[in-house]
Amino acid sequence: MPKSLDQKNDMSVGQITFRQLADAMPQMVWSTQPDGAHDYYNARWYEFTGAPVGSTDGEGWNGMFHPEDQERAWAIWRSCLETGEPYEIEYRLRHHSGDYRWTLGRALPVRSDDGSIIRWVGTCTDINEHKQTAQMNAVLSRELSHRIKNIFAVIGGIIGISARQFPTMETLARQLQARVSALGRAHDYARPHSEDSAPHSGPSSLSELLRQLMVPYPVLDEGRLTIEGDSVLIDDRGATPIGLAFHELATNSMKYGAMSSPDGRVAIQIDVEDGLVAIKWHESGGPPVTEPEQTGFGTQLTEIAITAQLGGTIDRVWAKDGLCVNIRVLEERLSRS
């Protein structure tokens, strides 16, 4: 009986060896023995590195990394060999040109029927252009943030000079300067940061962080904004995305919502259950609000901060008595403890 087309295709695929398949892939592929000794690299690896065939077998692969990355790469690789956890790391790999290019290394264990590891198979992906673009964007973002901070300082200075010209306004001027300074501190939690500029040196609880973010707004001093609920630890890991989200909520509320009205109120409730932190922002007593037809840039940033950085969700309810926002995030993402 003649074989069907599918059967013929199955046979042709089955005749392809691992080496042929790996060499046909558009990225570097490698494999190791169960103890981590490298015994195979595909053609893309040798094209990228320019290394002689076989010269990176065994432990020779680590010498291809940037000297500053070698110890870290070894430590993570040894840990994965001991635990069987998936391997993932970014490092600088020596290109055949002599330059070091940022590369994403990943590997998974291949297990036998009894669960024991019989081989590791991994890939290396050139991410150098992506890394450089991300670094440039981070530099530009921090520069923009620095200029915004300078604007706060200039405004504070203008208020001080004006107060000297109008002594009767001195008390009001001090209050305005205090609020401008508080806005600058709140901005620290929402602005982009590098690993060396962690914004978090003060509050260790979520409620205290939220209180500091709300200090610039009169509703807090007037008792029209309350923060209640469970105590949750937070550090620089969670401070920036939370700061970004609630800075945006407060700004919009001052422009359009309850905080723009003398009778408006805002209640923030924090609840923790089964590793999830639920934060409810509920506005009332303000002007009628309606759902905007288009999503603003600030709202998009908030979505990214909550979902991507904190592994959470954010839902908005445009009720007649005021906006209600329900945020849920993973508790473990808020701090490193």
Buried (B, 14 or more C-beta within 10 A) or exposed (E): EEEEEEEEEEEEEEEEEEEEEBEEEEBBBBBBBBEBEBEBBBBBBBEBBEBEEEBBBBEEBBEBBBEEBBEEBBEBBEEBBEEEEEBEBBBBBBBEEEEBBBBBBEBBBEEEEEEEBEBBBBBBBBBBEEBEEEEEEEEEBBEEBEEEBEEBEEBBEBBBEEBEEEEEBEEEBEEBBBBBBBBBBBBBBBBBBEEEEEBBEEBBBBBBBBBBBBBBBEBBEEEBBBBEBBEBEBBBBBBBBBBBBBBBBBBBBBEBBBBBBEEBBBBBBBBBEEEBBBBBBBBBBBEEBEEEEEEEEBBEBBBEBBBEBBBBBBEBEEEEBBBBBBBBBEBBBBBEE
